[in-house]
Amino acid sequence: KDFLRNETSEDTFQPPVDPLNKRKVLIIEDDTDIREFLREEIGVYFEVEVAADGTSGFEKASTYDADLIVCDVLMPGMNGFEVLEYMTRNHWIEEVPVIMISSEDSTEVVRRAYEMGVSDYINRPFDAGVVHRRVYNTIKLYAKQRRLITLITNQVYEKEKNNRMMVE
């Protein structure tokens, strides 16, 4: 598998036991071998849905409540940047983190991906353990962010409710 770096046995990822294993990952990748490898590897820890191109990827993104999207850059039809543009227009990029995986490693492409809102960029060939860690860490970070937003929203609501009671 030319998309993998050589790994040693200590490179295997062992996530801590926590509720993140219920999270959903959408993989948008046109290369069948890479798509199936990622499905199997990430699927050990998370629920996984796959799409074979950008068009079916954004269609699945609109119905599959993904916690993270892993997306290739270069795909026939709708490429990864077009998927990002669609996500930006629909304000999904603010809610769903995206990790791009690609053999395209030019500075311009990587910079454009980050400017368009991706959370991470992984070059091929990649190390499966690193992919696991990045997926896990990104999901964990966004889960913490969502909990903080909920906590702050609840606190603001309670404060406003208390202020209304004092005025009345």
C-alpha positions as CSV (number, residue, x, y, z in Angstrom):
1,K,0.0,0.0,0.0
2,D,1.9,3.0,-1.3
3,F,-0.3,5.4,0.7
4,L,1.0,4.1,4.0
5,R,4.3,4.8,5.7
6,N,6.2,1.9,7.3
7,E,4.9,1.4,10.8
8,T,6.2,-0.4,13.9
9,S,4.1,-2.2,16.4
10,E,4.3,0.6,19.0
11,D,2.8,3.0,16.5
12,T,-0.7,1.5,17.0
13,F,-3.2,3.9,18.4
14,Q,-5.0,3.0,21.6
15,P,-7.6,5.7,22.4
16,P,-8.7,6.1,26.0
17,V,-12.1,4.5,26.9
18,D,-14.6,7.3,26.6
19,P,-17.8,8.2,24.9
20,L,-16.1,9.5,21.7
21,N,-16.5,6.0,20.1
22,K,-20.1,6.9,19.4
23,R,-19.0,9.8,17.1
24,K,-19.5,9.7,13.4
25,V,-16.9,10.2,10.7
26,L,-17.6,10.8,7.0
27,I,-14.8,9.8,4.7
28,I,-14.8,11.3,1.2
29,E,-12.1,9.6,-0.9
30,D,-12.2,8.5,-4.5
31,D,-9.4,5.9,-4.3
32,T,-11.1,2.6,-3.3
33,D,-8.0,1.2,-1.5
34,I,-7.5,4.3,0.6
35,R,-11.2,4.7,1.3
36,E,-11.6,1.1,2.4
37,F,-8.4,1.2,4.5
38,L,-9.6,4.4,6.3
39,R,-13.1,2.9,6.8
40,E,-11.6,-0.2,8.4
41,E,-9.0,1.7,10.5
42,I,-11.2,4.5,11.7
43,G,-14.2,2.2,11.9
44,V,-12.5,0.4,14.8
45,Y,-13.1,3.4,17.0
46,F,-15.9,5.4,15.3
47,E,-19.0,5.0,13.3
48,V,-18.0,5.5,9.6
49,E,-19.8,6.4,6.4
50,V,-18.0,6.7,3.1
51,A,-18.4,8.5,-0.2
52,A,-16.5,7.8,-3.4
53,D,-16.5,11.4,-4.7
54,G,-17.1,15.0,-3.7
55,T,-20.6,15.1,-5.1
56,S,-21.9,12.1,-3.1
57,G,-19.8,13.3,-0.2
58,F,-21.6,16.6,0.2
59,E,-24.9,14.9,-0.3
60,K,-24.1,12.5,2.5
61,A,-22.8,15.4,4.6
62,S,-26.2,17.0,4.4
63,T,-28.0,14.0,5.8
64,Y,-25.3,12.1,7.9
65,D,-24.8,14.0,11.1
66,A,-21.0,13.7,11.0
67,D,-18.8,14.8,13.9
68,L,-15.8,14.9,11.5
69,I,-15.2,14.7,7.8
70,V,-12.0,13.3,6.3
71,C,-11.8,14.5,2.7
72,D,-9.4,14.0,-0.2
73,V,-8.3,17.1,-2.2
74,L,-8.0,15.7,-5.8
75,M,-11.1,13.8,-6.9
76,P,-13.0,13.7,-10.2
77,G,-16.1,15.8,-10.5
78,M,-16.3,17.9,-7.3
79,N,-12.9,18.1,-5.6
80,G,-12.2,18.6,-2.0
81,F,-12.0,22.4,-2.2
82,E,-15.4,22.5,-3.9
83,V,-16.8,20.4,-1.0
84,L,-15.2,22.9,1.4
85,E,-16.9,25.8,-0.5
86,Y,-20.2,24.1,-0.2
87,M,-19.7,23.5,3.5
88,T,-18.8,27.2,3.9
89,R,-21.9,28.4,2.0
90,N,-24.0,26.3,4.3
91,H,-22.1,27.2,7.5
92,W,-21.2,23.6,8.1
93,I,-17.5,24.3,8.3
94,E,-18.1,26.2,11.6
95,E,-19.7,23.1,13.1
96,V,-18.1,20.1,11.5
97,P,-14.3,19.8,11.5
98,V,-12.6,18.7,8.3
99,I,-9.3,16.8,7.9
100,M,-7.9,16.7,4.4
101,I,-5.8,13.8,3.3
102,S,-3.9,14.1,0.0
103,S,-0.7,13.4,-1.9
104,E,-0.9,17.1,-2.9
105,D,1.6,18.7,-0.6
106,S,2.4,22.0,-2.3
107,T,2.5,25.0,0.1
108,E,-0.2,26.7,-1.9
109,V,-2.6,23.8,-1.7
110,V,-2.0,23.2,2.0
111,R,-2.4,27.0,2.8
112,R,-5.6,27.2,0.7
113,A,-7.0,24.3,2.7
114,Y,-6.3,25.9,6.0
115,E,-7.6,29.3,4.7
116,M,-10.9,27.5,3.8
117,G,-11.3,26.2,7.3
118,V,-9.8,22.7,7.5
119,S,-8.8,21.6,11.0
120,D,-5.9,19.5,9.8
121,Y,-4.1,18.4,6.7
122,I,-2.4,15.0,6.3
123,N,0.0,14.2,3.5
124,R,0.2,10.9,1.8
125,P,1.9,8.6,2.4
126,F,0.6,8.7,5.9
127,D,1.1,6.7,9.1
128,A,-2.2,5.1,10.2
129,G,-1.4,5.7,13.9
130,V,-1.0,9.4,13.2
131,V,-4.3,9.5,11.3
132,H,-6.0,7.8,14.3
133,R,-4.6,10.3,16.7
134,R,-5.5,13.3,14.6
135,V,-9.1,12.1,14.0
136,Y,-9.4,11.3,17.7
137,N,-7.9,14.6,18.9
138,T,-10.0,16.7,16.5
139,I,-13.2,15.0,17.5
140,K,-12.3,15.4,21.2
141,L,-11.4,19.1,20.8
142,Y,-14.7,19.9,19.0
143,A,-16.7,17.9,21.6
144,K,-15.1,20.0,24.4
145,Q,-15.8,23.2,22.4
146,R,-19.5,22.1,22.0
147,R,-19.7,21.4,25.8
148,L,-18.3,24.8,26.6
149,I,-20.7,26.6,24.3
150,T,-23.6,24.7,25.9
151,L,-22.4,25.6,29.4
152,I,-21.9,29.3,28.5
153,T,-25.3,29.4,26.8
154,N,-27.0,27.9,29.8
155,Q,-25.2,30.4,32.2
156,V,-26.2,33.4,30.1
157,Y,-29.8,32.1,30.0
158,E,-29.9,31.7,33.8
159,K,-28.4,35.1,34.3
160,E,-30.9,36.8,32.0
161,K,-33.7,34.9,33.7
162,N,-32.5,36.0,37.2
163,N,-32.2,39.6,35.9
164,R,-35.8,39.5,34.6
165,M,-37.0,38.3,38.0
166,M,-35.2,41.1,39.8
167,V,-36.7,43.7,37.5
168,E,-40.2,42.4,37.9
